[in-house]
């Protein structure tokens, strides 16, 4: 397996410039980028985590979270280490801020991952836990191997990617959940260390120029991005740009990383955000990381009936036909559906993928 990166060029002074994301880190020999995993080795940029993972697990697709992408099915999830954002609130900070040698325990080629997904009857492979943009070359190769075996692919990402890398990364993805972490440039700069305009450009590209199924997630942090005004501006932008059918998940923050002094998000805040989203015209606003049956329910935008009911990650009621149409009024629900929903439920099954010869 080659660790040579694809998105870089040499500079006149002997350095290499990574052009994967807007940071465009320029590196001398031996230096690593902001993400820590892309390094100048001998005048070439290398992805030092290619073929290595922080672990594999079978999860429900609803945990990604995706509500309109083959509901109830299982997903083989994995990530690596590092990140190209610096979110103070990161809920997976032990992975995203780690040095890869600290966390990477499993070696696996793209073919081995795809084979494991097929053997465990996972409907999809999800690139998650840390942002897969920074291991784009590895994720792309895994995605192609999955498609050769009839396995779908999912990217769980902050969308902080640009140019050629953006096109290449999403080309083999069947679905993406994109974090829209807030809706002010100041919040993005101060709390995530990134730029809002790049994320909006990624969303616009995905929805308007690809066939990738897209859902959004916004983690609501008390006192930082949970005001009525910011949530309403975000939701009105989503509806104006993409229409009413893009599912939007509002999830609860818990104190972690460098924001341990901020309280947990109340369920009332999630419900308030869902009401604002609905009033702004969004048809599918959900809540997450908290028990809230109505916030887990998918309702038909035509007749209002509950077409998918859930208890957490378990489907408890399903009223769509084999074409994904409401059994009551016949309206097609946006998304990707099979003849029947999956029944994977709430299980979480850690896996080891052992390379051949070990």
N, C-alpha and C positions, 0 to 999 in steps of 0.2 A: 504494500500500500504506500503510495507516494504522499508525502506531506507538503509538497510544493503548492503554494497558494496560487490563485488565479487572478486576483484583483489588485494589481500593483504595477508600478513601473520604476525604473531606476532614475535617479536624479543626476544632474550634472556634477554634483560634488561627491558622488560615490555612495549616497544613501539610497534607500528604497522608500517609496511612498505608497502606502496602502490606500486604495480608493474604494474599499468596501462600504464604508459609512462616512458621514459628513466630517468626522474627525480628521480623516486623511493623515494619519500619523506618519511622520517622516523619521526613519529609523537608521541609525548607524549600526555597524556590525555588532551583533549580539544584543541589540536593544529589542524590547518588546513593545507592542502597541498598548493603548489604553486598556484594551480587553485582556491583555496579558498573554494571550494564546497565539498571537501572530508575531513572528520574530524574524529579524534579519539574520540569515545564516549564509555566510559566504557570498553576500551580495544578492541573495534571493530571499523572497518572503516565504516563510514556511508556516503552516498550521500545525502547531506542536501537539494538538489534541486529536489529530486525525486518527480514526480507528480506536479511540479510547473513550470510555463512558464512566460516568459517576454511578451507574446502575441502571437496571432494566426492571420494569414492572408492568403487569397487566392491570389496566384501570378501565372504568366505564368511560365512554366518550363524553358523558355529561360532566365529567370532572374537568375537562379541558379549559373552559366549559363550552360545549357545543350542544344546543338543544334541537337543531333542525338538520343534523347530519347523521343519518342512520341511527336513530334513537335506540338506546338500550344495548348497543354493540360494545364489544371490548376493543381496547387499544393497547398496543405495546408501546409504552412510553419510555423515553430515555433522554438524557442530556449529557453535557460534558462539564466544563468548568469555565469561569470567567464571564464577562459581560461588557458590552460597549456603552452601557448606561451606568450611572452612579446613584441609583435611587436610594435615598435615605431610608425609605420605608420598606425596602425589598423583603418580601416574605420568604424568599429562598436564598438569603444572603450567604449562608454557609457554602453554597455552591457557586453563586455568581461572583462572590468576592474572593474565592479561594485561589490559591496557586495550584495549577492542575496536578502537580505531584501529590498534593495533600488529599485529593478526592477521587482521582481516577483509578478505579480498581479493575474494570472489565475491559478486555481487548476484544474487538469484534470487527470483522470486515463488513462492508455493505451486504454482501451475499449472505453471510451468517445471520445478520439481523433479519433480513427478509425471510430467510428459511425458518428462523425461530418464530416469526409472526405467523407464517403459514402453518407451521407445525402446531402452534398453540391456538390456531383458529381465530387469531385476532383479525378483525375486519380492517384495521388501520394501524399504521405506525405513527406515533406523535413525537415530534421534536419539541421538547419542552424542558421544564425545570430551570435551565438557563436559556438565554436567547439563542436560538439556532442560527441567527444571522451570522454570528461570529465563527461558527463552524460550517459555513455555507457549503464548502466543497464536499465535506463529509456527508452533510444532509442531502445534497443533490445526488450524490452517488448512491446513498441508501434509498432515496426515493425512486430512482430508476430501477434498482434491483427489486424493490417492492412491486412496482408496476409489472415487471416481468413475471411475477408470481401471483398477480391478481390481488395484491394488497394495496389499499388506499393509503394516502399520506396526509398528515396534518401538521401545520406549523403553528406553534403558540409563540407569538413574537410581539415585541414592542414596535416593530416596523421601522427601526432606525437603520435604513439601508438606502443606497442610492444607485442610480445609473445602471450599468450593465449587470452588476451583482443583483440588483432588485429584480430585473427581468429573469435572470438565470435561476435565482433562488425560488421564485414562485412558479416558474414554468412547470415543474413536476409535482406541485402541491395540489391536492384535491380540495382541501379546506384550510382555512386559517382563522384563528382567533387572534385579533389584534388588540393590544392594550392601548386604549385612548385614555391616558392617565389623568388628564385634566383638560381644560380648555382655555388656558391663559399662557402666553409665552413666559411670563414671570414664574409661574409654577414649574413649568418644564425646566427652565434654566436653574432655578434655585433648589429644586427638590430632586430632579432627576439628572441634572447635568447634560440635558439634551435640548433639542429644538423641536417645538411643536410643528412648525411648517413641514419638516421632513416627514413626520408621521402622517399628517394630513395628505401629503403628496402620495405616500405609499397607499393609504386607504383609497384615494381617488383612482390610482393606477389599478389596484386590485379589483375594485367594483366595476369600473368602466372599461377596462382593457383586458381582463382575463376571465376565465370561466371558473375561477376558484370560488368555492362557497365561503362567505365571510361572515363572521360574527364579531361583535365588539365586547370588550370588558373594560369597565371603569371601576377601579378600587377607590372607594370613598373614604377619605381621611378626615376625621373631625377637625374643623378649623382651617383646613388647607384647600380642599377642592370640592367641598360639599355644600356651598351656598346655593340657594335657589337660582340666583342669577347665572352662575357659572354652569349649573346643570341644564338650565333652560336654554342658554346660548348654544351649548354643545348639542343638545337634542334637536333644536331647530336647524342647526347646521347639517346634522346627519340627515334629517328629513328633506331639507332643501337640496342637498347634494345627491342623495342616494334613494330617496323615496321612503315610504313608511315601513318597508318589509325587512330591513336589516336588523336582526336580533341584537339586543343591547343588554348586557349583564351588568348589574350594579352589585358589587361584592363588598363584603365587610373587611375592614382593616383590623389587624390585631397588633398590639405593640411589639415591635421587633427592630432589629438592626440598630440604626441610629435615631429611631423615633420611639423609644420605649417610654417616653414621658407623655405620649399622646394616647388618649383612651380608646378602647375598642369602639368600633362603629355600632351604634344602636340599630336594632331592626327598624325602628321608626324612621331613621334616616334613609334606609334602603327603600322603604315603602313610599316615603316622600319623593325620592328620586324616580321611582316607578310611576307615580302619579304625574309628575312633571313631564316625564317622557311621553306618557300616554296623551296628556293634554297637548303636547307639542306635535302629536301626530304619529308617534311610533306605535306600530301594531304589536310588537313583541318585545316588551321590557321585562326583564327577569331580575330576581335577587339571588345572591349566593353567599356562601360561608355563614349562613344563619338559617334556622328553621322558619320557613314561611311558605306554607302550602300554596297560597295563591300566587306568590312570586315564583313558584316552580311550575305553574300550570301554563300550558299553551292553549290559547283560546282562538277559535276561528274568527278572522276579521270580518267575516260576512254575517254570521248569525250569533256570534258571541258564545257559542257552546264550548265546553272544555273538550278539546280533541286529544290532548295528551296530558294526563295527570301523573304527578310524580310524588314520591316520598323520598326526598333527598335525591339520590342517583337511581332509584328504583322506579320503573314505570308501573303505575298501578291502574291506569286506564288508558285505552288507546282506541280512538274512533276515527281513524283515517283508512280509506280503502287502499288497494295496492298501487294506485297512482298518486297517493298522498293527498287525496281529496276528502274534505269533510263529509262524513257519512250522513249528516243531517241536511246540509244545503248544497253540497257538491262543489264548493269553492276549493281550488287547489291551494294548499299551504306551501309557501316558498321554502325551499330546502332540498335535501336529498334523502330519499326514502327507499326502503326495500318493501317486498310484499308483506312482511311481518316485522314488528319491532324485535330487537334483540332482548335477551333476558339475562344479561350478565349481572345486573344488579349492582350492589355496593362493594363487591369484592375488590381486594387489592392483593395481587399475587406477585411478590418479588421473584425475579428470575436471574439465573446466571447463564450467560452464553459462553461456552467454553470453546476457544479456537481449536481447529483441527490439530491433532498431534499432541494435545495436552492430556 
